[in-house]
């Protein structure tokens, strides 16, 4: 068979492209929602962080999760919560923001190594030569591990990534000097201009990335001749 394998490869590429577009569209939509409902988003993020901390405590008590790794995860979520003190503004050079990025990678690596190692069975040992008996019942399933990573390791950093505003896109206003590092004297004038336009110019990180990728695709498409630019349309 020659055509069917090629058709399968084409389907995989097409499906991956549609999946990428769907994720980008979802990030764009979530950024729009956060931009319009900042107070509600901040409240939901706080509740999400405290809920995950409660889940970590329950996992320690009932499922005997390692205390050191669980304590690291709880401390990491407290650091994530500290990034919400000026929500949705964020300074990319802020030590807390940099520490949060480091903790995301550290938690992923440590928990991946923990779940990759076989867990000792809670049953009584069979002999003194084999003190632990590895049983399939004691090993977490792929669904359980994936759910733990998705909810307890990646969910809050991903939500913060979608919610936090890009520092270079913040409109000069009260508190924006935290991001830009400069004091803007014309705050009242900026507020008046903002109210006249009727909408903020702030962009979330995900939204800024999607816009940058879209502009990059448009520019390269015009250079390669796949689509005509605005100037060529006028003439």
Sine and cosine of phi, psi and omega as CSV:
sin_phi,cos_phi,sin_psi,cos_psi,sin_omega,cos_omega
0.00,0.00,0.71,-0.70,0.00,-1.00
-0.87,-0.50,-0.67,0.74,-0.11,-0.99
-0.96,0.27,-0.67,0.75,-0.06,-1.00
-0.90,0.44,-0.69,0.73,0.08,-1.00
-0.88,0.47,-0.64,0.77,0.06,-1.00
-0.90,0.44,-0.62,0.78,0.05,-1.00
-0.91,0.42,-0.58,0.81,0.05,-1.00
-0.91,0.41,-0.67,0.74,0.05,-1.00
-0.89,0.45,-0.66,0.75,0.02,-1.00
-0.90,0.44,-0.62,0.78,0.04,-1.00
-0.91,0.41,-0.62,0.78,0.03,-1.00
-0.90,0.44,-0.70,0.72,0.01,-1.00
-0.90,0.44,-0.69,0.73,0.01,-1.00
-0.91,0.42,-0.68,0.74,0.03,-1.00
-0.90,0.44,-0.64,0.77,0.04,-1.00
-0.90,0.43,-0.63,0.78,0.03,-1.00
-0.91,0.42,-0.68,0.73,0.02,-1.00
-0.92,0.40,-0.61,0.79,0.04,-1.00
-0.90,0.43,-0.66,0.75,0.04,-1.00
-0.89,0.45,-0.69,0.72,0.03,-1.00
-0.90,0.44,-0.61,0.79,0.02,-1.00
-0.91,0.41,-0.67,0.75,0.03,-1.00
-0.91,0.42,-0.68,0.73,0.02,-1.00
-0.89,0.45,-0.66,0.75,0.03,-1.00
-0.91,0.42,-0.63,0.78,0.04,-1.00
-0.90,0.43,-0.67,0.74,0.05,-1.00
-0.89,0.46,-0.66,0.75,0.01,-1.00
-0.89,0.46,-0.68,0.73,-0.02,-1.00
-0.93,0.38,-0.66,0.75,0.04,-1.00
-0.90,0.44,-0.62,0.78,0.05,-1.00
-0.89,0.45,-0.63,0.78,0.06,-1.00
-0.89,0.45,-0.67,0.74,0.00,-1.00
-0.91,0.42,-0.68,0.74,0.01,-1.00
-0.90,0.43,-0.62,0.79,0.00,-1.00
-0.91,0.42,-0.57,0.82,-0.03,-1.00
-0.99,0.11,-0.45,0.89,-0.05,-1.00
-0.80,-0.61,0.94,0.35,-0.09,-1.00
-0.93,0.36,-0.70,0.71,-0.05,-1.00
-0.90,0.43,-0.70,0.72,0.02,-1.00
-0.90,0.43,-0.64,0.77,0.01,-1.00
-0.90,0.43,-0.65,0.76,0.02,-1.00
-0.90,0.44,-0.66,0.75,0.02,-1.00
-0.91,0.41,-0.66,0.75,0.02,-1.00
-0.91,0.41,-0.61,0.79,0.02,-1.00
-0.91,0.41,-0.65,0.76,0.05,-1.00
-0.88,0.47,-0.71,0.70,-0.01,-1.00
-0.91,0.40,-0.59,0.81,0.04,-1.00
-0.90,0.44,-0.67,0.74,0.00,-1.00
-0.90,0.43,-0.72,0.69,0.00,-1.00
-0.92,0.39,-0.53,0.85,0.05,-1.00
-0.92,0.39,-0.65,0.76,0.02,-1.00
-0.93,0.37,-0.60,0.80,0.08,-1.00
-0.88,0.47,-0.66,0.75,0.05,-1.00
-0.89,0.45,-0.65,0.76,0.05,-1.00
-0.89,0.46,-0.64,0.77,0.04,-1.00
-0.89,0.46,-0.65,0.76,0.03,-1.00
-0.91,0.42,-0.65,0.76,0.03,-1.00
-0.91,0.42,-0.60,0.80,0.04,-1.00
-0.91,0.41,-0.57,0.82,0.06,-1.00
-0.92,0.38,-0.67,0.74,-0.10,-1.00
-0.97,0.25,-0.66,0.75,-0.16,-0.99
-0.97,-0.23,-0.58,0.81,-0.04,-1.00
-0.97,-0.23,0.07,1.00,0.07,-1.00
0.83,0.56,0.73,0.69,0.09,-1.00
-0.94,0.35,0.46,-0.89,-0.02,-1.00
-0.87,0.50,0.74,-0.67,-0.08,-1.00
-0.92,0.39,-0.64,0.77,-0.06,-1.00
-0.92,0.40,-0.72,0.69,0.01,-1.00
-0.92,0.39,-0.62,0.79,0.02,-1.00
-0.91,0.40,-0.63,0.78,0.05,-1.00
-0.90,0.43,-0.62,0.78,0.06,-1.00
-0.89,0.45,-0.65,0.76,0.01,-1.00
-0.92,0.40,-0.66,0.75,0.03,-1.00
-0.90,0.43,-0.70,0.71,0.05,-1.00
-0.89,0.46,-0.59,0.81,0.03,-1.00
-0.90,0.43,-0.65,0.76,0.01,-1.00
-0.94,0.35,-0.50,0.86,0.11,-0.99
-0.92,0.40,-0.59,0.81,0.08,-1.00
-0.92,0.39,-0.64,0.77,0.06,-1.00
-0.87,0.50,-0.64,0.77,0.00,-1.00
-0.91,0.41,-0.51,0.86,0.01,-1.00
-0.93,0.37,-0.35,0.94,0.06,-1.00
-0.96,0.29,-0.18,0.98,-0.03,-1.00
-1.00,0.01,0.07,1.00,-0.09,-1.00
-0.93,0.37,-0.46,0.89,0.06,-1.00
-0.85,-0.53,0.53,0.85,-0.04,-1.00
-0.83,0.55,0.68,-0.74,0.05,1.00
-0.99,-0.11,0.31,0.95,0.02,-1.00
-0.99,0.16,0.57,-0.82,0.02,-1.00
-0.53,-0.85,0.64,-0.77,0.09,-1.00
-0.96,-0.26,0.88,-0.48,-0.11,-0.99
-0.91,0.42,-0.35,0.94,0.05,-1.00
-1.00,-0.06,0.12,0.99,0.03,-1.00
-0.92,0.40,0.76,-0.65,0.01,-1.00
-0.85,0.53,-0.58,0.81,0.02,-1.00
-0.92,0.40,-0.61,0.79,0.03,-1.00
-0.93,0.38,-0.68,0.74,0.04,-1.00
-0.90,0.43,-0.66,0.75,0.04,-1.00
-0.89,0.45,-0.60,0.80,0.03,-1.00
-0.90,0.45,-0.66,0.75,0.03,-1.00
-0.89,0.45,-0.64,0.77,0.03,-1.00
-0.92,0.40,-0.65,0.76,-0.02,-1.00
-0.92,0.39,-0.53,0.85,0.05,-1.00
-0.88,0.47,-0.75,0.66,0.03,-1.00
-0.92,0.40,-0.61,0.79,0.00,-1.00
-0.92,0.40,-0.69,0.72,0.03,-1.00
-0.89,0.45,-0.67,0.74,0.01,-1.00
-0.88,0.48,-0.72,0.69,-0.06,-1.00
-0.92,0.39,-0.70,0.71,-0.05,-1.00
-0.93,0.37,-0.68,0.74,0.01,-1.00
-0.95,0.33,-0.55,0.84,0.08,-1.00
-0.91,0.42,-0.66,0.75,0.05,-1.00
-0.92,0.39,-0.57,0.82,0.02,-1.00
-0.91,0.41,-0.72,0.69,-0.03,-1.00
-0.97,0.24,-0.33,0.95,0.03,-1.00
-0.97,0.24,-0.44,0.90,0.01,-1.00
-0.99,0.10,0.67,-0.75,0.04,-1.00
-0.91,0.41,0.71,-0.71,-0.01,-1.00
-0.99,0.11,0.62,-0.79,0.06,-1.00
-0.93,0.38,0.62,-0.79,-0.02,-1.00
-0.96,0.29,0.55,-0.84,0.04,-1.00
-0.99,0.12,-0.04,1.00,0.00,-1.00
-0.98,0.19,0.21,-0.98,0.00,-1.00
-0.94,0.33,0.58,-0.81,-0.02,-1.00
-0.91,0.42,0.54,-0.84,0.00,-1.00
-0.98,0.19,-0.58,0.81,0.01,-1.00
-0.41,-0.91,0.14,-0.99,-0.03,-1.00
-0.96,0.28,-0.33,0.95,0.04,-1.00
-0.98,0.20,-0.45,0.89,0.01,-1.00
-0.84,-0.55,0.99,0.15,-0.07,-1.00
-0.92,0.40,-0.39,0.92,0.00,-1.00
-0.82,-0.57,0.67,-0.74,0.03,-1.00
-0.92,-0.40,0.90,-0.44,0.00,-1.00
-0.98,0.19,0.86,-0.52,-0.01,-1.00
-0.87,-0.50,0.54,-0.84,0.01,-1.00
-0.91,0.42,-0.44,0.90,0.01,-1.00
-0.94,0.33,-0.43,0.90,-0.02,-1.00
-1.00,0.06,-0.24,0.97,-0.01,-1.00
-1.00,0.05,0.73,-0.68,0.05,-1.00
-0.93,0.36,0.56,-0.83,0.00,-1.00
-0.98,0.21,0.20,-0.98,0.02,-1.00
-0.90,0.44,-0.60,0.80,0.02,-1.00
-0.90,0.44,-0.66,0.75,0.01,-1.00
-0.91,0.41,-0.68,0.73,0.01,-1.00
-0.92,0.40,-0.70,0.72,0.01,-1.00
-0.90,0.44,-0.62,0.78,0.03,-1.00
-0.91,0.41,-0.64,0.77,0.02,-1.00
-0.90,0.43,-0.71,0.70,0.01,-1.00
-0.90,0.45,-0.67,0.75,-0.05,-1.00
-0.93,0.37,-0.63,0.78,-0.09,-1.00
-1.00,-0.04,-0.65,0.76,-0.14,-0.99
-0.98,-0.19,-0.20,0.98,-0.03,-1.00
-0.89,-0.46,-0.70,0.72,-0.15,-0.99
-0.97,-0.23,-0.38,0.93,-0.18,-0.98
-0.90,0.44,-0.77,0.64,-0.04,-1.00
-0.92,0.40,-0.73,0.68,0.07,-1.00
-0.86,0.50,-0.61,0.79,0.03,-1.00
-0.91,0.41,-0.66,0.76,0.03,-1.00
-0.91,0.42,-0.63,0.78,0.06,-1.00
-0.91,0.40,-0.62,0.79,0.03,-1.00
-0.89,0.46,-0.65,0.76,0.02,-1.00
-0.95,0.32,-0.57,0.82,-0.18,-0.98
-1.00,0.07,-0.61,0.79,-0.11,-0.99
-0.94,0.35,0.61,-0.79,-0.03,-1.00
-1.00,0.08,0.56,-0.83,0.09,-1.00
-0.96,0.28,0.75,-0.66,-0.13,-0.99
-0.89,0.46,-0.56,0.83,-0.06,-1.00
-0.98,0.22,-0.14,0.99,-0.02,-1.00
-0.96,-0.28,0.12,0.99,-0.05,-1.00
-0.98,0.21,0.78,-0.63,0.07,-1.00
-0.95,0.31,0.68,-0.73,0.01,-1.00
-0.84,0.55,0.87,-0.50,-0.03,-1.00
-0.38,-0.93,-0.03,-1.00,0.01,-1.00
-0.90,0.43,0.87,-0.49,0.00,-1.00
0.99,-0.11,-0.17,0.99,0.00,-1.00
-0.96,0.29,-0.28,0.96,0.04,-1.00
-0.91,0.41,-0.32,0.95,0.09,-1.00
-0.89,0.46,-0.60,0.80,-0.03,-1.00
-1.00,0.08,-0.75,0.66,-0.10,-1.00
-0.99,0.15,-0.39,0.92,-0.03,-1.00
0.99,0.16,0.12,0.99,-0.01,-1.00
-0.81,-0.59,0.51,-0.86,0.05,-1.00
-0.99,-0.11,0.82,-0.57,-0.03,-1.00
-0.97,-0.22,0.89,-0.45,-0.06,-1.00
-0.95,0.30,-0.49,0.87,-0.09,-1.00
-1.00,0.04,0.82,0.58,-0.03,-1.00
-0.94,0.35,-0.67,0.74,-0.04,-1.00
-0.91,0.41,-0.61,0.79,0.04,-1.00
-0.90,0.44,-0.64,0.77,0.02,-1.00
-0.91,0.42,-0.61,0.79,0.03,-1.00
-0.91,0.42,-0.63,0.77,0.02,-1.00
-0.91,0.41,-0.66,0.75,0.05,-1.00
-0.90,0.43,-0.59,0.81,0.02,-1.00
-0.91,0.41,-0.68,0.73,0.00,-1.00
-0.93,0.37,-0.50,0.87,0.02,-1.00
-0.95,0.33,-0.58,0.81,0.05,-1.00
-0.98,0.21,-0.45,0.89,0.10,-0.99
1.00,0.06,0.01,1.00,-0.03,-1.00
-0.42,-0.91,0.56,-0.83,0.01,-1.00
-0.97,0.26,0.44,-0.90,0.03,-1.00
-0.99,-0.15,0.09,1.00,0.00,-1.00
-0.89,0.46,0.55,-0.83,0.05,-1.00
-0.76,-0.64,0.68,-0.74,0.12,-0.99
-0.96,0.28,0.27,-0.96,-0.01,-1.00
-0.87,0.49,-0.70,0.71,0.00,-1.00
-0.89,0.45,-0.66,0.75,0.01,-1.00
-0.90,0.43,-0.67,0.75,0.03,-1.00
-0.89,0.45,-0.64,0.77,0.03,-1.00
-0.91,0.41,-0.66,0.75,0.01,-1.00
-0.91,0.42,-0.68,0.74,0.03,-1.00
-0.90,0.44,-0.66,0.76,0.02,-1.00
-0.90,0.44,-0.68,0.73,0.02,-1.00
-0.91,0.41,-0.63,0.77,0.02,-1.00
-0.91,0.41,-0.66,0.75,0.05,-1.00
-0.91,0.42,-0.62,0.78,0.02,-1.00
-0.90,0.44,-0.68,0.73,0.03,-1.00
-0.90,0.43,-0.65,0.76,0.00,-1.00
-0.91,0.42,-0.70,0.71,-0.01,-1.00
-0.91,0.42,-0.69,0.72,0.01,-1.00
-0.93,0.37,-0.55,0.84,0.07,-1.00
-0.91,0.42,-0.62,0.79,0.05,-1.00
-0.93,0.36,-0.61,0.79,0.01,-1.00
-0.92,0.39,-0.60,0.80,-0.02,-1.00
-0.99,0.11,-0.11,0.99,0.05,-1.00
1.00,0.06,0.18,0.98,0.00,-1.00
-0.96,0.27,-0.47,0.88,0.02,-1.00
-0.58,-0.82,0.41,-0.91,-0.03,-1.00
-1.00,-0.01,0.61,-0.79,0.02,-1.00
-0.98,0.19,0.06,-1.00,-0.03,-1.00
-0.92,0.39,-0.59,0.81,-0.03,-1.00
-0.92,0.40,-0.66,0.75,-0.01,-1.00
-0.93,0.37,-0.46,0.89,0.02,-1.00
-0.94,0.35,-0.55,0.83,-0.02,-1.00
-0.93,0.37,-0.59,0.81,0.01,-1.00
-1.00,-0.01,0.00,0.00,0.00,0.00
